[in-house]
Amino acid sequence: MRAYVIRRLLLMFPMMIGITLISFFIIHLAPGDPTELLQDLNPNASPEAVKKLRELYHLDRPVIVQYFLWLSDIVRLDFGASFSMDARPVVDKITERIPVTLLLNSISLLIVMAVALPLGVLSAVKRHSAFDKVTTALVFFGFAMPTFWMALLLMMVFGVWLDWLPISGLTSINHNELSTWGKFTDYARHLLMPTLVAGFTSLAGLSRFTRQNMLEVIRQDYVTTARAKGLPESVVIYKHCLKNAMLPVVTIMALSIPGLIGGSVIFETIYSIPGMGQLFYQGVMARDYPLIMGILVMGSFLTLFANLLADMAYAFVDPRIHYE
């Protein structure tokens, strides 16, 4: 196992270079550059000032040269300064937004795991029952519903019509004046709709994967043998079936790790959540290349690391799998 992990970690470096190279060139295919936005904000900017700004950002050089200049900084763990008006370091901007996105997506992931796994198991055990049919209909509804439409619908119903929940931000205007319990409930009310939107689609997918794999495992001969030996049905389902049905589920759960940092551009933008998703959207709209690449590098590394964790978890879930 140790040699396998070391080999996979070493392979991450050329893969990261390939991912960043492709991402860097794709970003520069978009029309315009950061200096155009600055010209729009300041129509009196002279051509000489714009030229100096392009030289400062190295935008006057070929794209391949820009990439290697950026790569030389990344090797030193320097993500550079943002192209936005504040010119703050990219690391500082990302560090500010990470806690919010971690909190939001961690709560969503815990809800998904707590609901989707039992839902998938019960749907498989009670196949073709009324419970299975109702949950299947709800799951397909979750698959078909666009995230942005669901976010706007919840805002309209619970925020505008019923006025039960706030529709934007993380805190109310009088948040600092509230008691400790009041601050907690204020956070909870602001996070309720975003977490529901973030978790609904994932819940639908994970429950279906769990159901399908449970159905395949239940048909196996060793399950029939376990039942013939007189084992309780709960032992057959949760000890013999569920563990062997968890391999695809482990993959999905591991690949959810990048989402904890990357967040969701859609619902963070709609609900004005100051997280990584909203920051990424703002960076794209402003052509803030260092900020975009910093977030992409972090997401790419987490994706590769999550794949490694999933492969390692296979050996613990299924004893037949080993890496030597």
C-alpha positions, 0 to 999 in steps of 0.5 A: 500500500505504501509504495502504491500511495507514493507512486500515485502522489508522484504521478500527481505532479505531471497531471497537475502540470497538464491540468493547469496548462490546459486550463490556462490556455482555455481561460485566455481563449475568452475575449477581452482581458482585465485591462478592458474592465479597468478602462470601462471603470475609468474612461479617462485612462490613457493608452500609455497607462493601459500599456503599462498595466498590460506590461505589469500583468505580463499580458503583452507577452505570448500566452506560453510565456505567461504560463511559465511565469505563472508556473514559476511562482506556483512552484514557490507557492506564490499564487500572485496578486489579484488583477482586481482593483484591490490587488490583494494576494490571491491566497488572502482572498481564498483564505477568507472565503474557505471557511464559509464554503466549508461550513455550507458544503459540509452541512450539506454533505452530512445531510446527504449521507444521513438521508441518502444511504438509508433511503437507498437501502430501504428502497432496495429492500422494499423494491416495488412497494409504495415507498419505493415508487414514491421515493423513485418519483421524488428522486427523478424530480430531483434529477430533473430540477435545475439548481438555479430554478430550485434556488429561485423557487425557494427564495420566492416561496419561503423568502418573499411570499411566506417571509419565513427565511432570509433570501441572501447573505449569511447574517442579518443587519442586527446580527451583532446585537443578538444573543449567542442563541440568536446569532446561532439561529440567525446563521441557521435561517440564512443557511437553510435554503442554500444547504437544501439546494446544494444537497437535493440533487446530490441526495437524489444521485447517491440514493439511486446508486445505493439502491442499485448496488444493494439490488445487485448484492441482494441477488448474490448467492452468499446472501441467499445462504446467509438467509438460509442459515437463519440470520436475522434480516437486519444482519443480512442487510446491514452486515452482508449486503451494505458493506459490499454495496458501498464501493461505488458509493465510496467513489461518489463520497470521495469525489465530493471532497473537491466540492467542499472547497469549490462550492457551488457557483450557482447557489452561492451567487444567487443567495449572495453567499461570500464563499469560493463559488461566488469568488470564482464567478467574480474572478471569471467576470473580471478576467482575474487570471491569478484568482481563477487559476488559484481556485482551479489549482486547489480544485484540481489537487483536491480532485486528484487527492480524492481519487487516491482516497477513494482507491485506498478506501476500496481496500478497507471496504472490500478485502479482496482488493489490495495494492502490492 
